[in-house]
Amino acid sequence: MAEHVECERVGREYLEHRRLRRGAAGWVLLAGLGVSYVVSGDFAGWNFGLARGGWGGLLIATALMAVMYGCMVFDLAELAAALPAAGAGYGFARRALGPLGGFATGVAILVEYAVAPAAIAVFIGGYVEAIGLFGLTNSWPVYLVCFAVFVGVHLYGVGEALRLMFAITGVAVVALLAFVVGMVPKFDADRLFDLAGGGFLPFGITGVLGALVYGIWFFLAVEGVPLAAEEARDPKRDVPRGIIAAMAVLLLFAVAILVLAPGGAGAGALQASDNPLPDAVRAAYGGDNVLSRLVNHVGLAGLVASFFSLIYAYSRQLFALSRAGYLPRWLSRTGRRRTPRAALLVPGVLGFALAAVTGNGALLIDIAVFGAALSYVLMMVSHIVLRRREPAMPRPYRTPGGVVTTGAALVLALAAVVATFVVDPLAAGITAGAVALALTYFWFYSRHHLVASAPEEEFAAIARAERELD
């Protein structure tokens, strides 16, 4: 049923006005992009899992999410090398699950990437207020400046944006390294278990489920690297190398921060902190010092890096869905510098409005996490389907362990979906409602106006023709 849709043939001019800049990024920049997506989660957010599961519960939850993301990164490296297009997860699911499954995956990814910058803008605003910059007492001007400046940089050009993003991420990584080195002498294993009730799992196994959402924060959005496939120099080699390298860096930081921050300050001192790394340094050293000030001020770079990179991610996902006709086509037009102008501006305006109206970063992040978890389930199902249905499809990179690896990621992604309902039913309901509205639009309108010559649609058409010949 899903394949019975109407596709339109369009002229060369249509795609000419919807081209991205080729060859703008090698694997090092792509690895930096992957770290940039995630690095803000190292500075804040993960620590709320201490209140849900204790240190042991958060440790188990983080380990499970590390396994999920590790397996998923290998799967996505295979899919991105085989099907290199800006649609990434949507394109993979489109080939495996048909237009309906592909669009559902793309919408879930778009929810994640469009809402997360609004949440991070709220955190940046709170951060600026907390350290007294510019004497601000209301954060909406910060939200406005963030969206205006960084959307503007992306409009100027992808190569320039990725290089600036890489530099900002480098500053954030320096702050994390300084934190790790400074906390090693203060580590005391007893402090890991100083929450009320004590012990490794003060809230039992249910605490592990509650902490899953926060274990995700160490890795959330690294899966966005394949969105740069059309702008990579050699996507079949660069995307797998970039996403795997990014995951390796993120895993090292996750282990170091999860052990050293509560191990130096005490889990109880960080469980409700909005700024856990500087607070950990102050608690460990008995007050403010050079290291706490460095981590406090430079930590802003981590938030900015993730904010900046997620603008890139939402624009490329929206660009791909629009170019193929799933969303209004005018959203995918590119300018003289080959950047998708409307796909950058429209979600930027929406993100500013969400940040200014709600001011609730935690709710916005939970919405993004639910969208992410839903997309993970659909992408892992897509990998399994393609392995079974198209074993002869050229795969320049192959996932170690094949469908066994994918199955492990799928089971854990399903657990993450359940966890989001447990932790924040409101956020899960909002996300589910947004996806339902989008699917209604697809069913009654866009499935009859798809663009057959869009790369993701061509991939699917080729596969369908090959199956008919067989």
N, C-alpha and C positions, 0 to 999 in steps of 0.2 A: 504493500500500500504506500509506503513512504517514498518509493521511487516514482510513483505516478504523479509527477508534477510537470508543469509547463515551464520550459526554459526558452529564453529568447536569445537569438543571435544578434549581436550588436556589432557595429562597425569598429574599425581599428581606432578611430578617433576616441571612442569611449574609453578604451584601456590606455590610450596614450595620455589621457588626462587623469589617469589613476595609476601612475607608475611611481615606485619608490626609488631611492638612489642606491644603485648596486655597488657592492664592494666597499662599503663605508666602514666595515668592522671585521677585524680578524678575531682569532679565538681568545686572545688576551683581553680585548675590549669586551667580548661577550662574557667572559668569566667575571670581569669587573661589573658588568650589567647584572649578572646573577647575584653577586654579593650585594650590590647596591639595592636591589629589590628588597632584600631581607634585613640589612644591617640595623635598621631602626629597632627591630625586634630584640636585638642583643642589649640595647640600652634601656628598654622599658617594656612592660607587658607580660613577659614570661613569669615574673615574680608573683603575679596574682595566683598562679598555680600553687604556690606554697600554702595559701589559705585554703585551697580546695583539697589538696592531697597530702600536705606536708612535704618535706624534702624527698622522702622515699617515693611518695606517690607521683610527684613531679618528675623525679628521675626516671621512673618506669614509663611514665607517659611520654617523656622526651625521647627515651630510647625507642619506644614503639613508633613514634612519629619520625625518628631518624631512619628507622628501617623502612617505613612507608615511603618517605621522600627519596631515600637511597635507591630503592627498587624502582620507584617511579621515574627518577632521573635517567636510569639506564633504559627504561622503556621509551621515554620521550626522545632520548638521543637516537634510538633506532628509528622511531617514526619521523623525526625531523630530518634525518638524513635521507630517508626514503621518499618523503613527501615535503620538500622544502618550500613552504609558502607562508605568507604573513598571517594566515589564519591559524596556524599551529594547531592547538587542541581542537578547535572547531573543524579544521580541515581533516584531521585524523578521524574524528567521529563521523564527519560527512561521508568519508569513503567506507567506513565500516558499518554505520548505522543508518545511513540514508539522510535525506534533508532534515527530517524532523529531529532525529538524534543529533545531527551536526549542529543545528540551530540551538537546540536546548543546551548543548555543551558550550557553544559560543556565548550564549546569554549568561550562563552561570559564571563563565570566566570574566565577561564584561562587568557583571555585578561586583565581582571581587576587585577588579582593577579600577573601576570607576568610583567605588565607595571608599576604598582604602585611602586614597589621597585626601579625602575630606576628613577622615579620622586623624590622619597624620597632621593635617593642617591645624586641627584642634589641639593636638599635643604640642606642636610648635608654638602656637599662640600661648598656651599655658606655660610653656618653658620660658618664652620671652618675658611674660609677666612675672614669673617666679624669680628670674635673675635681674629684674628691674631695668631691662633695656628700654630706652626711649621714654620711660615714664608712663607706659601704657597701662590702662586699667580695664580696657576692653579689647578683646582679641580680634574682632572682625577686621581691622585694618591689616593685621598680620596675615589673615587668610587671603585677603585681596591681593596683597603684595606677593605672597607665595605663588598664587595661581597666575597672576599677571606676568611676573618675571620668568617663571620657569616654563610656562606655556609659550611665552615669547621666545625663549632660547630654542625650544623645540621647533617653533615655526621657522627660525632662522636656518636650521639645517641639522640633519641627523648626525653627521660626523662631528660637528662642533659640540652638539648636545652630549654625545656619548663620551667624548674626551673630557668635557667639563664634569660630567657625572663620575667618570673614573677618578678624576682628581679629588672631588669631594669625598668619594668613598675612601680614597687613600688616607685622607685626613682622619676620617672616622676610624679606620683600622689602626692608625697610630695611637689614637686614644684608647682603643680596646687593648692593644699590646701594652701600653703604659699601665693600664688598670691591672692586667694579668700579672705583670712583673711586680708591681707594687703590693699586690695582695698575697703573693706566695709566702712571704715571711709571717703573715698574720693568720695563716690557715690553722684552724683547730677543729678536728672532726666532731667534737662534742657539740659545737655550735650548729651543726646541720640539723640537730634534733631537739632544739630548744623551744619548739612550739608547745602550747598547752596540750597535755596528754602524752607528749614525748613519743619516743619510739620511731621506728623506720616508717610505719604506715599509721599515723595517728587517726586517720579517718577511714582506714580499711581499704578494701578493694574498690568500693564506690568512689573513694577519693581519687583513685587513678583515672576513672572515667571523667570525673569533673575536671581533672588537670590536663586532659588530652588537648583541649582547646588552647591551652597556654603553652603546651609543649610544641604546638604547631608554630608558634611565633618565632622560634629559632630558625625556621625554614620557609615560612609562608611566602610564596610568590617566586621562588627560584625556578618554578616550572615555566616562567615567562620568557626564558632565554630563547626558545624556538620562535617566538614572535619576530625575532630579528633575522629570520632565515633569508628573506628576500634582499636584505641589506648586508649580508655577510659576504666576504670575499669568496669563500669556498664553503657553502653551507653544509655539504656532505661530510666535510672534515671539521670545520670550525665549530659548528653547533654542538656536536657530541663532546668535543674537547672542552669547549667553554662551559657547558652546563655541568659536566662531571668535575671540572676543576673548581667551579663555584661551590658545588656541594661539599667538596673536600674541605675547603676553607671554612665554610659555615659550620660543619661538623666539629672542627677543632675549636672554634670559638664557643660553640654551644657547650661542649664538655668543660672548657676552662671556666666559663662564666657561671655555669650551674654549680660547679664545685667551689670555686674560690669566693664568689660573692657571699652566699650564705655561710660558707665555711669561715670567712673572715669577720663578718658582721653579726651572724646569727640569723636563722630563718625567720624568727619572730620579728626582727627589726625591719625586714624587707617585704613581708607578706602583703602590705598595703601601700608600699611606697610608689609614688608617681615618678620617682627619679632614683631607681635602686642603686645604680653604680656609684654615683657620688655619695649617697647615703651609706653605702657599704664601706667606702673609704673612711668617712667620718666616724662611723661606729668602730671600725677596726683600729683607727689611729687616735681615737679620743677627741676628735674635733676637726675643724676645717684645716686644710693644709694645701700645699702646692698641687699635690696629685688630685685631690678632690676638686679643686678649682679647675684644673686642666680637663678632667673628665667631664665636669659639669658644663664648661663652656664649649669644649670641642665636641661634646656629645650632641650638640645641636646639629653638627655636620652629619651625624648618622640619620637623624630625622629628615634632614634636607635631602640627603642622598636617596633615601627610599621614596620620598615624595616626588622627587625629580624623575626617578626611573619609572615609577608607576604611571606617570603621565605618558611616557613613551608606550608603556604596555597597553593602557586603555585605548590610545589612539590607533595602534596597529590592529587590535582586535576589532574595534569598531570599523576601521578602514576595510578590513577583509570581509566582514559581514555585509557592509554596504556595497562594496564592489560587486559582490555576487548577487545582490538584489534582495537579501534577507531583510535588510533595513533600508530606509530611503537612500537612493543612490547618490544624492547630492552630498551626503556625508563623506564620500570617499574621494572626492576630487582633490588632486594635489596641485600645489602651486609651482612657481618657477623653480624653486629649490627642492622640489620633489618631496615635500612634506604635506601630509593630509590636514589641511587647514581646519575644516569643519569638525573633523574627527578629534582634533586637539581642543578646539574652542568650546564645542557644545558640552562635553562632559566636564570641562573646566568650570563653566558657568554653573552647571548642576552641582558640582562638588563644592564650590564656594557657597551656594545657597544651602546645601545640607549642613556644612560646617557652621554657617552663620545662624541658621534657624534652630538647629538642635543643640549645638555646642556639646554634644555627647559623644566623645571619641570612643568610649567603650562599646556603646551600642553600634556605632558605625563599623568598628572592627569586627564585632560578632557577625554582622550582616555579611561582611566581606569573607569571613572564615567559612560561613555556611555555603556561600557561592563557590568558594574554592573547593570545599570537601565534595560538593555535588559534582563539580567538574572532574575531580579526580576519579570518582566512581565511573563516570561515563568514558573518560579517556582510557582507563585500565580495561574496561569491557571492550573498547575499540581495539586495543592492542591484541587481546586474546582472539577476537573475531577475525582480525586480519591475519594473524598467525595461522589460524585454522582454515580460513577460506581462501587465502592467497599465499600459500607457502612459497611460491616461486617469485613473488614480488621482489625486485632488486632491493637489497638492504645493505648499503655500504657499511653500516655498523649494526651489529646484532647484540641484543640484550643477553648478558650472561645469565644462564638458567632459563631463558625463554619464558614460557607461560607460567612456570612455577614462581619465578620472580614477580611476574605481573599479578598472579593470584594472591601472593602475600600482600602486595600493595593494595589490591582491591579489598581484601578483608579488613585491613586497617583503615582504609578510606571509608568503608561503611561504618566502622566504629566511630570515626570522627564525625560523620553525619549524625549519628545517634547522640554523640556527646554535645553537639551544638544545640540540639533540642533540649537536652537536660540542663545545660548551662544558661541558655537564653532563648526560651520559646518565642518571645516577641521578635527577636532578630531573625530566627529561622522562619517564622510566619511571614515576615515582611519580604524576605528573599524569595520564598516559595510563591508569594503573591505576584512579585515582579516577574518571575519566570513564567507563571501562568498567563499573565497579561501578554507577554511577548509571544508565547506560543499561540495565543488566540489571534494575534495579528498575523502570525505566519499562516495559520490554517485558513483564515478568511481572505488574505490578500497576498502576502509575499510569495507563497509557494507557487502562485500562478505567474510570477514575474521574476524568476531567477535568471541569472545571466550565464548562459552555457559556456562562454569563453573565459569566465573567471578561473584562475588556476585551480582552486579547490573543486570546482564543478567539472573541470576537464579531467582531473585525476579520477573522479568518480565515474565519469563517462567512459574513460579508457578501461577502467576495471570492469564496468558492466559489459562493454563490447567484448572483452577477452573472455568473460564468463559465457556469453552467448555463443562465441565461436567454439569454446570447449564443449 
